Amino acid sequence: MILLIVFLPFLAAVLSYVAGKESETARDRFAAAATLIELLMTVLLLYWMPSEDIPLVFGSGLHFTADGFRCVYAIVTAFMWAFTTLFCGEYFAHEREGLNRYYFFVLMTLGATEGVMLSADLMTAFIFFEILSFTSFTWVIHERTPDAIRAGYTYLFIAVIGGLVLFMGLALLNETIHTLRFDQLRSAVAASDQHGRILAAGCCILFGFGCKAGMFPVHVWLPKAHPVAPSPGSALLSGILTKVGVYGILMTTLGALADNRSFGLIVLILGVITMALGAVLALFSVNLKRTLACSSMSQIGFILTGIGMYVLLTTAECEEGIVLALSGTMLHMLNHSLIKLTLFMAAGVVVMNLGVLTLDDIRGWGRKKWRLKIAFALGGLGISGVPGFNGYISKTLLHEGIVEGIHTIHSLSGLLHVVEWIFLISGGLTFAYMLKLFIAVFVQEHPTRQAQFDADVNYMNRTSTAVICGSSVLMAVLGQPGIMTRLASFMTGYEEILAFKAFTFANLKGGLISLAIGLAVYLWIVRRVLYKNGSYVNLWPAWLDLENAFYRPLLTRWLPGFFGTIVSVFGENRLLTPLCKGALAVGTFLGRLISIGPDTLVVLSRRTLFRERAAVRADQPSLGRVASFHEQIRQACAPLFGSFSFALMMTCIGVLIILGWVITYI
């Protein structure tokens, strides 16, 4: 059953592509049927939890298993794929170009995602993790606009670098404790005395999986990829693919690093920064899907904060806190996936009717669209942590885990007090920006087009209505404490969570404080600062864009300048000058070959990726010998950093680094 769940979507991808050559309708129906069959198979895992191995593949083989947490997330993955695929029928009704490719890679990514979620060891998870990184890249560039291509480059670059660092972490961990099986990690780590190397491996794994999760500081792809991707793809990117990264971090933590206080502090600090920064970015955004994307970053921060608290509470041997933190982490993963399914599909309805996403352009469009208004409201109430809806229970569990840490870990009580208030304020900002979106789209009136908007009554068909409203109902159903605590017990194995009382005053207090903060932020900041002269304004400084302010200058100017300076120093020596020039010429030739070759092949194959050429300056000023060396270095590197295949070249560099590391241990 597990092997069918993992590999059947790969076969379905090929068959859907073939079907699409003959009939687009047949392809759409086949893809929808394949995802519904996948959903049925994953539900059967609840009644039969098998383990399967495929020996001799990649040396150690592929290993799969299904327990409570894996079963739930396999079902959630298939559920989201089935609903978004059904929604695709109407969403792409007026777009026929590139859909064969889209459905092919959607089904491929489904199989890869299930492969990660049902993996029994880190190497199996890594293999499918890398597959989905490349297959999901096509969603980002699907529209083939300049913004989509640029966002795709960023996404792929982060994915490639993250994958390489992740692999190095796995290699180091395997060499240190001689296993990557999740069920063997804890005992192997306990038997090892090389805690420094285990921590180093854990940090590499955290970075690698964190790239996909959208963790600070490698979050830069997330706010840019979601707005340009098709809305069904955005729902999956936000709801599931970010959780693939979180899944890797969580399973590694549970197995290898649950007793490592330093690792817990690292995860906690990064989680808090991600949580707060994502909420602030979402508050300032004036684009519907970008706001939801930044919101995803913030909610990932909530989850990472829970993982960090789990580690710290484990080292403090606080059993009650461990149960609260782990239950809150897993439940918030589940809740966020389902919430973003509803919200991004609702945003997709706006896109397919208006074709725009800025709040000023879509203001008032949903005033009389009650089905969509109620669905979006339920999603907003869920993610804001309003009592009675699913996000409230998971956030309350996370908050109570922090409170337990304050009372138990006295050496960190000051830090954890700060973490608690950042947690509450971030929750308040969540309510503020969701209130901003809801009022803009469903309450305010458009100054010139309101009558036209109100007359648009056929804004989504029955299938879209069923999947969007059906998914939104889950916000209220899962908001019932009895259901949530049973889910938490099933996923974590802790029966103690069944005694959790969600609606006591002590537990309600944190949620109510966040809602009060959010209401105040909306009234005093959104309405008075971010809404001026009847228009929403984005006051977030452009120079704070981390990609443009740091990463691109680092790769295009600072590193070439650094190496150019080194070469220029050697160039002062007349004996070394010919050697430097020769090395520069060879390096330039190889670099250009690597840069141009892959792009040419890709463009000729499917026209999904595009080659870029760096502009050539017409005037070249006369330079001295040292400055000439520096300029030659800059020109040699420019084509590499200006094209997509720079990311592919980084793969080669990473492989060389890995081989060098392996050789030292042979």
C-alpha positions as CSV (number, residue, x, y, z in Angstrom):
1,M,0.0,0.0,0.0
2,I,2.8,2.5,0.9
3,L,4.6,1.8,-2.4
4,L,1.4,2.4,-4.3
5,I,0.8,5.6,-2.5
6,V,4.4,6.8,-3.3
7,F,4.9,5.6,-6.8
8,L,1.4,5.5,-8.4
9,P,1.4,9.3,-8.8
10,F,4.6,9.1,-10.9
11,L,2.9,6.7,-13.3
12,A,-0.3,8.8,-13.3
13,A,1.9,11.8,-14.3
14,V,3.1,10.1,-17.4
15,L,-0.4,8.8,-18.3
16,S,-2.0,12.3,-17.8
17,Y,0.6,13.8,-20.1
18,V,-0.2,11.2,-22.8
19,A,-3.9,11.8,-22.3
20,G,-3.5,15.5,-22.6
21,K,-2.1,15.1,-26.1
22,E,-5.4,13.6,-27.2
23,S,-8.0,15.4,-25.0
24,E,-7.6,18.1,-22.5
25,T,-10.9,17.1,-20.8
26,A,-9.7,13.5,-20.5
27,R,-6.5,14.7,-18.9
28,D,-8.2,16.9,-16.4
29,R,-10.6,14.2,-15.3
30,F,-7.8,11.6,-15.2
31,A,-5.7,13.8,-12.9
32,A,-8.6,14.5,-10.6
33,A,-9.4,10.8,-10.5
34,A,-5.8,9.9,-9.7
35,T,-5.7,12.3,-6.8
36,L,-9.0,11.0,-5.4
37,I,-7.7,7.4,-5.6
38,E,-4.6,8.6,-3.8
39,L,-6.7,10.1,-1.0
40,L,-8.7,6.8,-0.7
41,M,-5.5,4.8,-0.4
42,T,-4.0,7.1,2.3
43,V,-7.2,6.8,4.4
44,L,-6.8,3.1,4.4
45,L,-3.4,3.6,6.2
46,L,-5.5,4.4,9.3
47,Y,-6.6,0.8,9.5
48,W,-3.4,-0.8,8.4
49,M,0.0,0.8,9.2
50,P,2.6,-1.1,7.2
51,S,6.3,-0.7,6.7
52,E,8.0,-1.3,3.3
53,D,11.6,-1.4,2.1
54,I,13.1,-1.4,-1.3
55,P,16.6,-2.8,-1.0
56,L,19.7,-2.0,-3.0
57,V,18.5,1.4,-4.1
58,F,21.2,4.1,-3.5
59,G,23.1,1.5,-1.5
60,S,21.1,1.5,1.8
61,G,17.7,1.1,0.1
62,L,14.5,3.1,0.4
63,H,12.5,2.7,3.7
64,F,8.9,3.6,4.3
65,T,6.6,3.3,7.3
66,A,3.3,4.6,8.5
67,D,2.6,5.7,12.1
68,G,0.1,8.1,13.5
69,F,1.8,11.3,12.5
70,R,2.8,10.0,9.1
71,C,-0.7,8.6,8.4
72,V,-2.3,12.0,9.2
73,Y,0.0,13.9,7.0
74,A,-0.2,11.5,4.1
75,I,-4.0,12.0,4.2
76,V,-3.7,15.8,4.5
77,T,-1.3,15.8,1.5
78,A,-3.6,13.7,-0.6
79,F,-6.7,15.7,0.5
80,M,-5.1,19.0,-0.5
81,W,-3.9,17.6,-3.9
82,A,-7.4,16.2,-4.6
83,F,-9.2,19.5,-3.7
84,T,-6.7,21.8,-5.6
85,T,-6.8,19.5,-8.7
86,L,-10.6,19.7,-8.7
87,F,-10.4,23.4,-8.4
88,C,-7.9,23.6,-11.4
89,G,-10.8,22.7,-13.8
90,E,-12.4,26.1,-13.4
91,Y,-9.2,28.0,-12.5
92,F,-7.5,27.1,-15.8
93,A,-10.7,27.2,-17.9
94,H,-9.4,30.1,-20.0
95,E,-5.8,29.0,-20.1
96,R,-4.7,26.0,-22.2
97,E,-1.0,26.6,-22.8
98,G,1.4,24.6,-20.6
99,L,-1.3,22.7,-18.7
100,N,0.1,19.3,-19.8
101,R,3.3,20.3,-18.2
102,Y,1.5,21.6,-15.1
103,Y,-0.5,18.5,-14.4
104,F,2.5,16.3,-15.1
105,F,4.6,18.0,-12.5
106,V,1.8,18.3,-10.0
107,L,1.3,14.6,-10.0
108,M,5.1,14.0,-9.8
109,T,5.3,16.3,-6.8
110,L,2.4,14.5,-5.1
111,G,4.4,11.2,-5.3
112,A,7.6,12.9,-4.1
113,T,5.8,14.6,-1.2
114,E,4.2,11.3,-0.1
115,G,7.6,9.8,-0.3
116,V,8.9,12.3,2.2
117,M,6.0,12.1,4.5
118,L,6.1,8.2,4.7
119,S,9.9,7.9,4.8
120,A,11.4,5.9,7.6
121,D,14.9,7.3,7.4
122,L,16.6,10.6,6.5
123,M,18.2,9.4,3.2
124,T,14.8,8.3,1.8
125,A,13.3,11.6,2.9
126,F,16.3,13.4,1.2
127,I,15.9,11.7,-2.1
128,F,12.2,12.5,-2.5
129,F,12.8,16.0,-1.0
130,E,15.2,16.8,-3.9
131,I,12.8,15.4,-6.4
132,L,9.9,17.7,-5.3
133,S,12.3,20.7,-5.2
134,F,12.8,20.5,-9.0
135,T,9.2,19.4,-9.9
136,S,7.6,22.1,-7.9
137,F,9.9,24.7,-9.5
138,T,7.8,24.5,-12.6
139,W,4.8,25.8,-10.7
140,V,6.6,29.0,-9.9
141,I,7.6,29.8,-13.5
142,H,4.3,28.5,-15.0
143,E,3.1,32.0,-16.0
144,R,6.5,32.7,-17.6
145,T,6.3,36.4,-16.8
146,P,9.6,38.2,-15.8
147,D,8.5,38.2,-12.2
148,A,7.8,34.5,-12.3
149,I,11.1,33.7,-14.0
150,R,13.0,35.7,-11.4
151,A,11.1,34.1,-8.5
152,G,11.8,30.7,-10.0
153,Y,15.5,31.4,-10.2
154,T,15.4,32.4,-6.5
155,Y,13.4,29.3,-5.5
156,L,15.7,26.9,-7.4
157,F,18.9,28.5,-6.2
158,I,17.7,28.3,-2.5
159,A,16.6,24.7,-3.2
160,V,19.9,23.6,-4.7
161,I,22.0,25.2,-2.0
162,G,19.7,23.9,0.7
163,G,19.9,20.4,-0.7
164,L,23.7,20.4,-0.9
165,V,24.0,21.6,2.7
166,L,21.4,19.0,3.8
167,F,23.3,16.2,2.1
168,M,26.5,17.2,3.8
169,G,24.7,17.2,7.2
170,L,23.3,13.7,6.5
171,A,26.7,12.4,5.5
172,L,28.3,13.8,8.6
173,L,25.5,12.4,10.8
174,N,25.7,9.0,9.2
175,E,29.5,8.9,9.5
176,T,29.2,9.8,13.2
177,I,26.4,7.5,14.4
178,H,26.3,5.0,11.5
179,T,22.5,5.2,11.0
180,L,19.9,7.5,9.5
181,R,16.8,5.5,10.5
182,F,14.4,7.6,12.5
183,D,13.7,4.8,15.0
184,Q,17.4,4.3,15.6
185,L,18.7,7.9,15.8
186,R,18.0,8.5,19.5
187,S,19.8,5.4,20.8
188,A,22.7,5.9,18.4
189,V,23.1,9.5,19.5
190,A,23.0,8.5,23.2
191,A,25.8,6.0,22.6
192,S,28.0,8.6,20.8
193,D,30.3,11.0,22.6
194,Q,30.8,13.3,19.5
195,H,28.2,15.8,20.4
196,G,29.9,18.6,18.6
197,R,29.8,16.8,15.3
198,I,26.2,15.8,15.9
199,L,25.3,19.4,16.5
200,A,27.1,20.5,13.4
201,A,25.2,17.9,11.4
202,G,22.0,19.0,12.9
203,C,22.6,22.6,11.9
204,C,23.3,21.6,8.3
205,I,20.1,19.6,8.3
206,L,18.2,22.5,9.9
207,F,19.5,24.8,7.1
208,G,18.7,22.4,4.3
209,F,15.1,21.6,5.4
210,G,14.7,25.2,6.5
211,C,15.2,26.4,2.9
212,K,12.0,24.6,1.9
213,A,10.2,25.5,5.1
214,G,10.7,29.3,4.5
215,M,12.7,29.8,7.7
216,F,14.7,33.0,8.2
217,P,17.2,33.8,6.7
218,V,16.5,31.5,3.7
219,H,12.9,32.6,3.4
220,V,13.5,35.0,0.5
221,W,11.9,32.7,-2.1
222,L,8.6,32.4,-0.3
223,P,7.0,35.9,-0.6
224,K,8.0,36.1,-4.2
225,A,7.1,32.6,-5.4
226,H,3.5,32.4,-4.1
227,P,2.1,35.5,-5.8
228,V,3.4,34.5,-9.3
229,A,2.4,30.8,-9.1
230,P,-1.1,29.6,-10.0
231,S,-3.3,29.8,-7.0
232,P,-3.8,25.9,-6.8
233,G,0.0,25.7,-6.8
234,S,0.3,28.4,-4.2
235,A,-2.0,26.5,-1.9
236,L,0.2,23.4,-2.2
237,L,3.4,25.4,-1.9
238,S,2.2,27.1,1.3
239,G,0.1,24.3,2.8
240,I,2.2,21.2,2.1
241,L,5.7,21.9,0.6
242,T,6.7,24.2,3.5
243,K,5.6,21.4,5.8
244,V,7.9,19.0,4.0
245,G,10.8,21.1,5.3
246,V,9.2,21.3,8.8
247,Y,8.7,17.5,8.7
248,G,12.4,17.0,8.1
249,I,13.4,19.3,11.0
250,L,10.8,17.8,13.3
251,M,11.8,14.2,12.6
252,T,15.5,14.9,12.9
253,T,14.9,16.7,16.2
254,L,12.8,14.0,17.7
255,G,15.3,11.4,16.7
256,A,18.8,12.9,17.1
257,L,18.7,16.3,18.8
258,A,15.9,16.2,21.3
259,D,18.4,16.4,24.2
260,N,20.7,19.0,22.7
261,R,20.0,22.3,24.4
262,S,22.1,24.4,22.0
263,F,20.2,23.1,19.0
264,G,16.9,23.9,20.8
265,L,18.0,27.5,21.4
266,I,19.1,27.8,17.7
267,V,15.7,26.6,16.5
268,L,13.8,28.7,19.0
269,I,15.6,31.9,18.1
270,L,15.2,31.3,14.3
271,G,11.6,30.4,14.8
272,V,10.8,33.6,16.8
273,I,12.5,35.7,14.1
274,T,10.6,33.9,11.3
275,M,7.4,34.3,13.2
276,A,7.7,38.0,13.9
277,L,9.2,39.0,10.5
278,G,6.6,37.1,8.5
279,A,3.8,38.8,10.4
280,V,5.3,42.2,9.9
281,L,5.8,41.6,6.2
282,A,2.2,40.4,5.8
283,L,0.9,43.5,7.6
284,F,2.7,45.8,5.2
285,S,1.8,43.9,2.1
286,V,-0.9,45.3,-0.3
287,N,-1.1,42.2,-2.5
288,L,-3.6,39.5,-1.5
289,K,-1.4,36.4,-2.3
290,R,1.8,38.0,-1.0
291,T,0.1,38.7,2.3
292,L,-0.9,35.1,2.5
293,A,2.6,34.0,1.6
294,C,4.2,36.1,4.3
295,S,1.6,34.8,6.7
296,S,2.8,31.3,5.8
297,M,6.3,32.3,6.8
298,S,5.0,33.6,10.1
299,Q,3.0,30.4,10.8
300,I,6.1,28.3,10.1
301,G,7.8,30.4,12.7
302,F,5.1,29.4,15.2
303,I,5.8,25.8,14.4
304,L,9.6,26.2,14.7
305,T,9.1,27.9,18.0
306,G,7.2,24.9,19.2
307,I,10.0,22.6,18.1
308,G,12.6,24.7,19.9
309,M,10.5,24.6,23.1
310,Y,10.1,20.9,22.8
311,V,13.9,20.4,22.8
312,L,14.4,22.8,25.7
313,L,11.6,21.2,27.8
314,T,13.1,17.8,27.0
315,T,16.5,18.8,28.3
316,A,14.7,20.1,31.4
317,E,12.7,16.8,31.8
318,C,9.4,18.7,32.0
319,E,6.9,16.0,30.9
320,E,3.9,18.2,30.8
321,G,5.7,20.9,28.7
322,I,6.9,18.2,26.3
323,V,3.4,17.0,25.7
324,L,2.1,20.6,25.2
325,A,4.9,21.7,22.8
326,L,4.9,18.6,20.7
327,S,1.1,18.4,20.4
328,G,0.9,22.1,19.5
329,T,3.6,21.8,16.9
330,M,2.0,18.9,15.1
331,L,-1.5,20.3,15.3
332,H,-0.4,23.7,14.0
333,M,1.2,22.0,11.1
334,L,-2.1,20.3,10.3
335,N,-4.2,23.4,10.9
336,H,-2.0,25.7,8.8
337,S,-2.1,23.3,5.9
338,L,-5.9,23.2,5.8
339,I,-6.3,26.9,6.5
340,K,-4.0,27.9,3.6
341,L,-5.8,25.4,1.3
342,T,-9.0,27.4,1.9
343,L,-7.4,30.9,1.7
344,F,-5.3,30.4,-1.4
345,M,-8.2,28.8,-3.3
346,A,-10.4,31.7,-2.3
347,A,-7.6,34.0,-3.6
348,G,-7.7,32.0,-6.7
349,V,-11.4,32.8,-7.3
350,V,-10.4,36.5,-7.1
351,V,-7.6,36.0,-9.6
352,M,-9.7,34.0,-12.1
353,N,-12.4,36.7,-12.1
354,L,-10.4,39.9,-11.9
355,G,-6.8,38.9,-12.9
356,V,-5.3,41.3,-10.3
357,L,-4.4,40.9,-6.6
358,T,-3.6,44.4,-5.3
359,L,-6.1,45.4,-2.5
360,D,-7.0,48.7,-4.2
361,D,-8.0,46.9,-7.4
362,I,-10.0,44.1,-5.7
363,R,-11.5,46.2,-3.0
364,G,-15.2,45.5,-2.5
365,W,-15.4,42.7,-5.0
366,G,-16.7,40.1,-2.5
367,R,-19.3,42.3,-0.8
368,K,-22.2,40.2,-2.1
369,K,-20.5,36.9,-2.7
370,W,-21.6,35.2,0.5
371,R,-20.3,31.7,-0.2
372,L,-16.8,33.0,-0.7
373,K,-17.1,35.5,2.1
374,I,-18.0,32.9,4.6
375,A,-15.3,30.5,3.5
376,F,-12.6,33.2,3.7
377,A,-13.9,34.3,7.0
378,L,-13.7,30.8,8.4
379,G,-10.1,30.5,7.2
380,G,-9.2,33.9,8.7
381,L,-10.8,33.0,12.0
382,G,-8.9,29.8,12.1
383,I,-5.5,31.3,11.4
384,S,-6.1,34.2,13.8
385,G,-6.6,31.8,16.7
386,V,-10.1,32.9,17.5
387,P,-11.7,30.6,20.2
388,G,-13.9,27.9,18.6
389,F,-11.8,27.5,15.5
390,N,-8.9,25.1,14.9
391,G,-6.0,27.6,15.1
392,Y,-6.9,28.6,18.6
393,I,-6.3,25.2,20.1
394,S,-2.9,24.6,18.4
395,K,-1.7,28.1,19.2
396,T,-2.9,27.8,22.8
397,L,-0.9,24.5,23.2
398,L,2.2,26.2,21.8
399,H,1.7,29.2,24.2
400,E,1.2,27.0,27.2
401,G,4.4,25.1,26.3
402,I,6.3,28.5,26.5
403,V,4.6,29.2,29.8
404,E,5.8,25.8,31.1
405,G,9.3,26.6,30.0
406,I,9.2,29.9,31.9
407,H,8.2,28.1,35.1
408,T,10.6,25.2,34.6
409,I,13.8,26.4,32.9
410,H,14.8,29.1,35.3
411,S,18.1,29.9,33.6
412,L,16.1,30.9,30.5
413,S,13.1,32.5,32.1
414,G,14.0,36.0,31.0
415,L,14.5,34.9,27.4
416,L,11.3,32.9,27.4
417,H,9.3,35.9,28.8
418,V,10.4,37.8,25.7
419,V,9.6,34.9,23.5
420,E,6.1,34.7,25.0
421,W,5.3,38.4,24.2
422,I,6.7,38.1,20.7
423,F,4.5,35.1,20.3
424,L,1.4,37.0,21.5
425,I,2.2,40.1,19.4
426,S,2.8,38.0,16.3
427,G,-0.6,36.3,16.9
428,G,-2.1,39.8,17.2
429,L,-0.5,40.9,13.9
430,T,-2.0,37.7,12.3
431,F,-5.5,38.9,13.3
432,A,-4.7,42.4,12.1
433,Y,-3.6,41.5,8.6
434,M,-6.4,39.0,8.1
435,L,-8.9,41.6,9.2
436,K,-7.3,44.0,6.7
437,L,-7.7,41.5,3.9
438,F,-11.3,40.6,4.8
439,I,-12.5,44.2,5.2
440,A,-10.8,45.2,2.0
441,V,-12.2,42.5,-0.2
442,F,-15.5,41.7,1.4
443,V,-16.6,44.9,3.3
444,Q,-15.3,48.1,1.7
445,E,-16.7,49.5,-1.5
446,H,-14.8,50.1,-4.6
447,P,-14.8,53.8,-5.5
448,T,-15.7,53.3,-9.2
449,R,-16.5,49.6,-10.0
450,Q,-18.7,48.5,-7.1
451,A,-21.9,48.1,-9.2
452,Q,-20.0,46.0,-11.7
453,F,-18.6,43.8,-8.9
454,D,-22.0,43.3,-7.3
455,A,-23.5,42.3,-10.7
456,D,-20.9,39.4,-11.0
457,V,-22.9,36.5,-9.5
458,N,-21.4,33.6,-11.5
459,Y,-18.0,33.9,-10.0
460,M,-17.4,30.2,-9.3
461,N,-19.0,26.9,-10.4
462,R,-20.4,24.2,-8.2
463,T,-17.2,22.2,-8.1
464,S,-15.2,25.2,-6.9
465,T,-17.9,26.0,-4.4
466,A,-17.9,22.5,-3.0
467,V,-14.1,22.3,-2.5
468,I,-13.7,25.8,-1.1
469,C,-16.7,25.7,1.2
470,G,-16.0,22.1,2.1
471,S,-12.5,22.8,3.2
472,S,-13.5,25.9,5.1
473,V,-16.0,23.9,7.3
474,L,-13.0,22.0,8.7
475,M,-11.9,25.2,10.5
476,A,-15.0,24.9,12.7
477,V,-15.0,21.1,13.0
478,L,-11.4,20.9,14.0
479,G,-12.0,23.7,16.5
480,Q,-13.7,21.3,18.8
481,P,-11.3,20.4,21.7
482,G,-12.4,16.7,21.8
483,I,-11.5,16.2,18.1
484,M,-8.2,18.1,18.3
485,T,-7.0,16.3,21.5
486,R,-7.7,12.9,20.0
487,L,-5.8,13.9,16.9
488,A,-2.9,15.1,19.0
489,S,-2.9,11.9,21.0
490,F,-2.9,9.8,17.8
491,M,0.0,11.8,16.2
492,T,2.2,12.1,19.3
493,G,1.4,8.9,21.2
494,Y,0.8,10.9,24.4
495,E,-2.5,10.1,26.0
496,E,-2.0,12.9,28.6
497,I,-3.1,15.5,26.0
498,L,-6.7,14.1,26.2
499,A,-7.0,15.9,29.6
500,F,-6.2,19.3,28.1
501,K,-9.0,21.9,28.7
502,A,-8.9,24.5,26.0
503,F,-11.5,26.9,27.3
504,T,-10.3,27.6,30.8
505,F,-9.6,31.3,31.6
506,A,-5.9,30.7,31.9
507,N,-5.8,29.2,28.4
508,L,-8.3,31.8,26.9
509,K,-6.2,34.7,28.3
510,G,-3.3,34.3,25.8
511,G,-5.6,34.1,22.8
512,L,-7.7,37.1,23.9
513,I,-4.6,39.2,24.5
514,S,-3.5,38.4,20.9
515,L,-6.9,39.3,19.5
516,A,-6.9,42.6,21.5
517,I,-3.4,43.5,20.2
518,G,-4.6,42.7,16.6
519,L,-7.7,44.8,16.9
520,A,-5.6,47.7,18.2
521,V,-3.0,47.3,15.4
522,Y,-5.7,47.3,12.8
523,L,-7.4,50.4,14.1
524,W,-4.3,52.4,14.9
525,I,-1.8,51.3,12.3
526,V,-3.6,49.8,9.3
527,R,-6.5,52.3,9.2
528,R,-4.4,55.4,10.1
529,V,-1.0,54.7,8.6
530,L,-1.3,52.0,6.0
531,Y,-4.5,53.3,4.5
532,K,-4.2,56.9,3.2
533,N,-6.5,59.0,1.0
534,G,-8.7,56.0,0.3
535,S,-5.8,53.8,-0.9
536,Y,-3.7,51.0,0.7
537,V,0.0,51.9,0.8
538,N,3.1,49.7,1.3
539,L,5.5,51.6,3.5
540,W,7.9,48.6,3.9
541,P,11.4,50.0,2.7
542,A,12.6,48.4,-0.5
543,W,16.2,48.3,0.8
544,L,15.1,45.8,3.4
545,D,14.6,43.1,0.8
546,L,17.1,40.6,2.0
547,E,17.6,39.0,-1.5
548,N,18.4,42.3,-3.2
549,A,20.2,43.9,-0.3
550,F,22.4,40.9,0.6
551,Y,22.3,37.7,-1.4
552,R,22.5,39.1,-4.9
553,P,25.3,41.6,-4.1
554,L,27.1,38.8,-2.3
555,L,27.1,36.6,-5.3
556,T,27.4,39.2,-8.1
557,R,29.8,41.8,-6.6
558,W,31.3,41.0,-3.2
559,L,32.6,37.5,-3.9
560,P,33.9,38.3,-7.4
561,G,35.6,41.4,-5.9
562,F,37.1,39.4,-3.1
563,F,38.6,36.8,-5.4
564,G,39.6,39.5,-7.8
565,T,41.6,41.2,-5.1
566,I,43.4,38.0,-4.2
567,V,44.3,37.4,-7.9
568,S,45.4,41.0,-8.2
569,V,47.8,40.6,-5.3
570,F,49.4,37.6,-7.0
571,G,49.4,39.6,-10.2
572,E,52.0,42.0,-8.7
573,N,54.5,39.2,-9.0
574,R,55.8,39.0,-12.5
575,L,56.5,35.3,-12.2
576,L,52.9,34.6,-11.2
577,T,51.3,36.9,-13.7
578,P,51.3,34.3,-16.6
579,L,49.9,31.6,-14.3
580,C,47.2,33.9,-13.0
581,K,46.2,34.8,-16.6
582,G,46.2,31.2,-17.7
583,A,44.1,30.1,-14.7
584,L,41.8,33.0,-15.4
585,A,41.4,32.1,-19.1
586,V,40.7,28.4,-18.3
587,G,38.3,29.3,-15.5
588,T,36.5,31.8,-17.8
589,F,36.1,29.2,-20.6
590,L,34.8,26.5,-18.2
591,G,32.6,28.9,-16.5
592,R,31.0,30.1,-19.7
593,L,30.6,26.5,-20.9
594,I,28.8,25.5,-17.7
595,S,26.7,28.7,-17.8
596,I,25.6,28.5,-21.4
597,G,25.3,24.7,-22.0
598,P,22.5,23.7,-19.7
599,D,20.4,26.8,-20.6
600,T,20.6,26.0,-24.2
601,L,19.5,22.4,-23.7
602,V,16.6,23.4,-21.5
603,V,15.4,26.1,-23.9
604,L,15.5,23.7,-26.8
605,S,13.7,21.0,-24.9
606,R,10.5,22.5,-23.5
607,R,11.0,26.3,-23.4
608,T,10.3,26.2,-19.7
609,L,13.5,28.0,-18.7
610,F,15.1,31.0,-20.4
611,R,18.6,32.0,-21.0
612,E,19.8,35.4,-19.9
613,R,22.8,37.3,-21.2
614,A,24.6,39.9,-19.2
615,A,24.8,43.3,-20.9
616,V,28.2,44.1,-22.5
617,R,29.6,47.5,-21.9
618,A,30.4,49.5,-25.0
619,D,33.2,51.5,-23.4
620,Q,36.1,50.0,-21.5
621,P,38.2,52.5,-19.7
622,S,42.0,52.1,-19.7
623,L,43.0,50.2,-16.5
624,G,46.2,49.5,-14.8
625,R,47.5,46.0,-14.3
626,V,46.0,45.4,-10.8
627,A,42.7,47.0,-11.8
628,S,42.7,45.0,-15.0
629,F,42.9,41.7,-13.1
630,H,40.0,42.8,-11.0
631,E,37.9,43.7,-14.0
632,Q,38.7,40.5,-15.8
633,I,37.5,38.5,-12.7
634,R,34.3,40.5,-12.6
635,Q,33.6,40.0,-16.3
636,A,34.3,36.3,-16.1
637,C,31.9,35.8,-13.2
638,A,29.1,38.1,-14.6
639,P,27.6,35.5,-17.1
640,L,27.5,32.9,-14.4
641,F,25.6,34.9,-11.9
642,G,23.3,36.3,-14.5
643,S,21.8,33.1,-15.7
644,F,19.7,30.2,-14.4
645,S,22.5,27.7,-14.7
646,F,24.4,29.5,-12.0
647,A,22.3,27.4,-9.7
648,L,23.3,24.3,-11.6
649,M,26.9,25.3,-11.4
650,M,26.5,25.5,-7.6
651,T,25.4,21.9,-7.8
652,C,28.8,21.0,-9.3
653,I,30.7,23.0,-6.7
654,G,28.7,21.3,-3.9
655,V,29.4,17.8,-5.3
656,L,33.1,18.6,-5.3
657,I,32.9,19.8,-1.7
658,I,31.0,16.6,-0.7
659,L,33.6,14.4,-2.5
660,G,36.4,16.2,-0.8
661,W,34.8,15.7,2.5
662,V,34.2,12.0,1.8
663,I,37.8,11.5,0.6
664,T,39.1,12.6,4.0
665,Y,37.4,9.7,5.7
666,I,38.4,7.0,3.2
